[in-house]
Amino acid sequence: MSMFGEWFTEDEDDIFMGSPKSKFFDVSKTASQDIVEEEWDKIVEKVAALEMMLSQGKDENFDINEEIKEFKLENEKELEAMKKGLYVEFTGEIICRLDS
């Protein structure tokens, strides 16, 4: 496993003295509100696009929340890894904006 892969699977409290989720919120609290709001808008836009993509071609009885719930149950480990990666990505986006 690569160095990044090992780091990524370490215990929650070992990564930078906290989890990727806790670091995201730490950075969010100390960054400019404008930067954080713009990044949150990008996240919501991404979710909206993904929901639209998932719903395309489905009938009016399609329940996206039920589809997501089922997917989460079937893919717990992969989903947790993806969430960690996204928290790292979003934290990086905010940090990069702090210098501009």
ChimeraX attribute file (.defattr): number of C-alpha atoms within 10 A of each C-alpha:
attribute: neighborCount
match mode: 1-to-1
recipient: residues
	/A:1	6
	/A:2	7
	/A:3	7
	/A:4	8
	/A:5	9
	/A:6	9
	/A:7	12
	/A:8	17
	/A:9	12
	/A:10	11
	/A:11	10
	/A:12	15
	/A:13	11
	/A:14	11
	/A:15	15
	/A:16	10
	/A:17	10
	/A:18	14
	/A:19	18
	/A:20	23
	/A:21	17
	/A:22	16
	/A:23	17
	/A:24	21
	/A:25	13
	/A:26	13
	/A:27	16
	/A:28	20
	/A:29	11
	/A:30	9
	/A:31	15
	/A:32	13
	/A:33	11
	/A:34	9
	/A:35	16
	/A:36	21
	/A:37	12
	/A:38	12
	/A:39	18
	/A:40	15
	/A:41	12
	/A:42	13
	/A:43	14
	/A:44	12
	/A:45	12
	/A:46	12
	/A:47	12
	/A:48	12
	/A:49	12
	/A:50	11
	/A:51	14
	/A:52	12
	/A:53	10
	/A:54	13
	/A:55	15
	/A:56	9
	/A:57	9
	/A:58	10
	/A:59	8
	/A:60	7
	/A:61	6
	/A:62	12
	/A:63	11
	/A:64	14
	/A:65	10
	/A:66	10
	/A:67	12
	/A:68	13
	/A:69	10
	/A:70	11
	/A:71	12
	/A:72	14
	/A:73	10
	/A:74	11
	/A:75	10
	/A:76	11
	/A:77	11
	/A:78	10
	/A:79	14
	/A:80	12
	/A:81	12
	/A:82	12
	/A:83	14
	/A:84	18
	/A:85	15
	/A:86	16
	/A:87	18
	/A:88	17
	/A:89	14
	/A:90	22
	/A:91	21
	/A:92	14
	/A:93	14
	/A:94	20
	/A:95	17
	/A:96	10
	/A:97	13
	/A:98	11
	/A:99	6
	/A:100	5
